[in-house]
C-alpha cells in the first residue's frame, strides 16, 4: 500500500511518476482504488454518496425525525452542505475512484491562523465501506495537512455514529468535548 506521504507528494505534483495526473493507486480490503484531487466533474457522484452514506448519522435527519421535513428532505440539506465545501474548498477535497467510479470523498476546510485542518465531510459509498477507502482518504488528508504546514486536524461526529467513534480514534483523534444540538419550531 502506498504511504500517506507518497500519496500526497504524487497528488501535489511533487513526484515525477506518471500517476500524478490520475492520482495514486492503492489497495484496500478487496478493492483497488485511486486517491486523487477532486474534479468538478466528480460533483454528482460525490453528492450521491453524501445522500446515501449519512443515513442514521446526520443532524438534519435527526431534525426531520423530530419535526418532519424542514424545507427539503434531509438528504438535500446534506448534499447542500457538501456542495458548499466543493465550491469553496475544491483544492482541499479528495476522492477515491475504483473502476472509473467515485466511491468516496473527503472535504476539508483549512484554518491557517490556527494551523488546523477541519475534516468537514468524509463518506464512502455504502457498498464499499469497510474496504479501507475511508482510511486511505484520511491518510491522504493528513499528508495534505502536513504538506501545507498544518499542525492539527479536527473532525466531529454524532453520538449515534458508533462506527465513527471507533474509526476516528484509530487514526489518532482524541475526544475533547461533546456538543448538544437544540432545535425548535418558531
Beta strands, then each sheet from edge to edge (+ up, - down):
strand 1: 24-28
strand 2: 31-37
strand 3: 94-98
strand 4: 101-111
strand 5: 116-124
strand 6: 152-154
sheet 1: 1+ 2- 3+ 4- 5+ 6+
end
